[in-house]
């Protein structure tokens, strides 16, 4: 779950909550969460990204995913605000696509390759 959250505490909490709720719904108090519970929780959180991304945002994420360089623009700022694009500080600042959002790009890869 830590890898999926991209270092965003809010996402880690949402994932953990969804994992626990699903495990309790399926197994009651009989056992710990299973990998399929984590996969389910990731899909739930991913669906919130799917519902909120515009075509323009998808295209910018694809450009970055394909190795494009970060450009400070209205679109990239909106992606950072909705946490689809994460900024990391350190000696050299860098940006990365939220790990939970990456599969959304992979689902549409053929579409982007045709238009790109």
Order of alpha helices (4+ residues) and beta strands (2+ residues): alpha-alpha-alpha-alpha-alpha-beta-beta-alpha-alpha
